[in-house]
Amino acid sequence: MSALTSKGYTISTLKNILSLHVLLDYFGAKKLHQIGGGSALAATLFQATGAAPGTTGFVSITMLRGGKVGFRPDGGDMSSFFVKSIKEVPYNISVIQISRILPSDIAAPAPTTAPAEMNITGIMSANGCKVFAETLLSELQKPIRCLLNPNQESVEGGMTVFCPGDDAMKGFLPKYKNLTAPKKEAFLSFLAVPTYYSMAMLKSNNGPMNTLATDGANKFELTVQNDGEKVTLTTRINTVQIVNTLIDEQPLAIYATDKVLLPKELFKALAVEAPAPAPAPEDGDVADAPIPAKGKAKGKKKKAAPLPDDSFGESHSPAEGPDGDADDESADEASAVRIVGGAKAGFVVGLLCMFASSWLI
């Protein structure tokens, strides 16, 4: 395989070469040594893709002297030979070992030089993500360098980055600066997926994805959801929408988002839904008050529900949202308090009415 991996082929070229090694017919060791007429022509997966020029996606199999079996692409040289059978499921699939890679000069384009280094932060800065780019430049730890130089790092399968727009990132900076160095690194790594996803691929992939920050118990997952042309990313904390494509050239894609996506491992949900009010009694009847269980202490208070576990040790105190709208969140919290307060007042009035009805009777 070193003859293949050492030549600097592009991913698409490697796919063509490897698909030339998948025959669309069953050839076990016995069948190879009993080829009628001494030779056979087999179509390959490369031919089936439609990318093969002419019949270059076919492989000729030939019986040679001494029971030797040779393979060559159509029009190529006979330089690869059968070695042994690895695994056979008769007439379904077989895996055989050959002596060398099939010659691919005809079947695949000539190798290309490695792509020139991209100015990733320059692309971000020129497309509304300058604050995020400057934040990346301030971090020198791995795997952050993968985001800055994806062509120089070993990132299998490419990379997809989701960078927040400048307005969103500016509002988030105070919260970001309060993070410890390891948490800053985890947060920035969370906004990158170690796989190349074009926009078309994102639109057809609903579900969770690992990120560069994924490590053991710290999942740092995000979920892709799409509705027509709209693609959103979600966590248990918030949802953001992809609003722009900065670059989409395999193996790298960078997308701008309208807000800062927050991982649950570092941040807490700020709002808790208020319980729905009980339905109003019908026909003027007052609902019976719940009767306390016997043997229970009447004045005993329930303990507050514990806050969700924070595997990264983040503070449980409320913090500004990713866009810095602290006033809006305060207003929401105040509204929630009024809802709960109103429910309590209604319950007290109900009790008084019940006691008054009993006294009149």
N, C-alpha and C positions, 0 to 999 in steps of 0.2 A: 504493500500500500504506500510505501514511502515514495515510489515513483510517481504517485498521484498527488500526495499531500505536499510534496516539496516544490511544486511548480507554480504556486500562487494563483490557481484558478479561482474565478469568481464562484459564488454560490450557485448561480444558474448553470454554469458550465459543469460544476461538480454533479449537479442533479442529472444533467444529460449523460455524463460518463457513467454514473452509477446505474441509471435506468437502462443503459445498454447491456448491463450484466443481469438483467431480469428477463428471462425467456418466457413468452406467453404460451408455453406448452410444457408438458411434464417430460423430464429427461432424468431418469434414475441411472445408476451405473449399468444395470442390465440393458436398458434400452439404448444407451449410448454405444454399447459394444455390439448391438444387433441392428444397426441402422441399415435399412434396405438400400441397395445400390451403392453403399459406401459413403454416402453424404446426405445431408438434409439441410434445409434452409429454415430457420426459425425467426419469427417476428419477436421483437423485444418491446419492452415498455417505452423505450425511447421512440420507436417507430409509431407506437400508439398515441403518443402525445401530439403528433403532427408537426413537431419541431425538426424532425430529421429530414435533410435534403434528399429527395429521391428515395432510394432503397437503402440508404446508409444505416437505417435502424434495424436491419436484418443481420443475423449472425449465421455463418456457414459452419456446420459441424461435420467433420470428415474423419472416417476411419483410416488410420495409417498402418504401416507395417508393424508387426509385433504387438498388435492390439492397442496401439497408441491412438488416442482421440484428440484431435486438434480443433481449436476454435479461432475464427477470424471474422471481423465485421465484413459486410459485403464490400468487395473491392479492396480490402486491406490485406495485411500480411498474416500468415499463419505462424504466430509466435507464442500462443498461449495453449497449454495442454492440460488435459484432465489429470488430476492427482488422486483424489479419492472422494468418496461419498461421505458427507457429514451427517445428514439426516434425510430420511425418505418416508413419506406417507404416500404409498403407491397411488399414482394417477391423480393425486391432489397437489402435492408440493414436494420438491426435493431441493436440498442445499448441497452443492458440490464445491470442492476446492479446485481451483485452477492455478497454474504455475505463475501467472503474472496478469496484470491489468490488460484488458483487451485494448489494442491500439486505438486511440481516439482522435487522431489528427483529422479524420474525415467527419467523425460523428459529432465532434464538439468544436466550438470556436477556439482559436489560439489563446493561450493564457495571456492575461492582462496584468499589468503592474498594479501594485497595491494602490488604492485610492489616495489622493492627496489629502493631507490633514485639513479638516474643516474648522472654520472659526465658529464653534458652536455658540459661544457667548455673543459673538458679533451678530449671528443670525437672530438670537433671542432679543438682543438690544434693539435691533432694527425693526422688530415686529411687535413691540409693545410689552416685552418681558425683560426690560433692562434691570429692574430692581432684583428680580430673581437671578439674572445672570451675574450681577455684582455680588449677590449672596453666595452663589456657587464659587466664585473666584476667591472668596474669603475663606473657603474651606479647602484644606489640602489633604485631608485623610482619604484613604480608600474606603468604600468604592466611589467616593465623590469624583475622583479623577477620571473614572469611566465616563462620566457625563461630559467632561471637558474634552477628552480625547478618546472617543469610542473606537477609532481605528487603531489605536496603540495599545488597547487593553484587550484581554482575552474575555470577551463577553459572548458566549455561545448564543447563536440565534439572533444577534442584533440587539437593538434597544429602542424603546419608545419612552419619550419623556413628556410629562404633562406640567407645563409651567404656568403659574398664575399670572394674570395681567398685572400691570404696574399699580393700578388703583387698589386692587385686592391685596397685593403683596405689601404695599406701603402701610395699609391698616393693620396687617398681621405682624409687621416687624417688631413692635413692642413685646408681643407675646413670644416671638421667636428668640429675641435677645435674652429672655428670662430662662430659656432652656439651657441645660448643661451641654458641654461639648459633645458627649456621646449621643444625647438626644437631638442635637442639631444635625449631626451626621445621619441619624436614623430618619429624621424628618425629610431631609433632602433626598436620601436614598429611596424613601417611600414613594416619591413622585416620579420614579422611573421603573419601567418593567423590562426585565432582561430578555426580551423577545421583540422582534420587529413586527409591528402591526400597522398595516396601511389603514386608511380610513374605511375602505371597503371591508377589511377584515374586522375592524372594530364594530361595524354595523351588523356583522353576522355572528358576533361572539358575545352572547349574553352570559354573564356569570362571573365568579370570582377569579382574580389573577394574583399571583405572587408578585412581589416587587423586589428591588435590590436590597430592601431592608429586611426581607423575610429571613428569619434565622431561628430555627427550632421552635420553642414555645412562643416566641414573639412573631406572630403570623404576619402582621403588617400587610393585610390583604386589602385590595380595593375591588369593587364590583362594577363591571361594565353593563349598562343598560341602554337600549336604543329603542326609539320609536320613530320609524320612518327615517328622516334625515337628521333627527336629533339624537346625539350620543351624550349620555351622562355618566359620571363616575360617582359612586356612592360608598360611604362607610356608615358605621352606626352613628356617626357624629353629624355628617352633613352630606349634601349632594352638590356637585358642580357640573357645569355643562361645557363641552368643547365648543369654542367659538371661532377658532381659526387654526389653519394648518401652516406651521412655519416652514417645515421641510418634511418631505416624504420620499426619501430615496434610500432603498434598501442598501445597507442594513440599519438605517437610522430614520426615525420619525419623531418630530417634535410638534406638540399641539398646545395651543394656548387655552386656558380655562378662565371662566368668568369669576371664579372665587378660589380660595385656597382650600384644597382637599385636606381634611384633618384625619389622621389615623387614631383609632380608638385607644391604641396602646399609649398614646401621649396626651390625649385630651379627653375631657369629660363632656357628656351632653349637658347643656345648661338648663334646659327646660324639662319639667315633668308635667305631663298632662293632668289637669284637674279632673276629679271623678265627675261623671255625669250626674246632674241632680235627679233625685228620685221622682217618679211620675206623680203628678198631683192627684189627690184622692177624688173619686167620682161621687156625684150626688151629695156633695156637702159632708160626706162622712169623713171622719178623722181616722187616719191609720193608727192601729195600736202600736204603742211604743214597745220596743224589744224588752223582754223580761230578762234581767241578769241571771246567769246560771247560779244555782245554789252552791254555797261553800266557797264562792269566789270573793276576793276582796273588792268592795265596791269602788274604792277610790284609787285602785291600782291603775297606773298609766302604762300604755303600751310603749315599748321601745321603738325609736325611729328606725325605719329600714336602713340597713347599712348601705353605704355608697358602693357602686361596682368596684371590683378589684382593679387595681392599677399596677400592672406588671412592671411598668417602667418607673413607678414611684412618683408620679406627677402630683402636684398639690391638688386637694379637693376644693379649694376656694374658687368661686366663680371668676371667670376671666372674660375679657372682651372677645367678641366673635372674630372670625378671620378678617372681616372688613372693618373692624374697629367700631361697630355701632353699639357702643355700650348703652347709650341712652335708650335705644329701641328695646334692648333686652331688659333694661330696668322697667320700662313701661309694660313689657309683656309679663314680667314677674309681678308687678303691681296689679295687673289685670287678673292674674291667677289668684292673688291673695283676695281680691274682691269677690271672685267666684266662690272660693272656699268660705269666705266670711258670710256671704249671702246664704249659702247652704246651711251654715250653722245657725244663723238667725231664723231661718224658716223652720228648722227642727225645734228650736226653743219655743217659737210661737205655737207649733203643733202640740207640744206638751202642755202648754198653758190652756189651750182650747180643750184638750182632753180632760184635764183636771176640773175645769169649769163645768163641762158637761156632766161629769160624775157628781159634782156638788149639787147641781140643779136637780138631778134625778133623785 
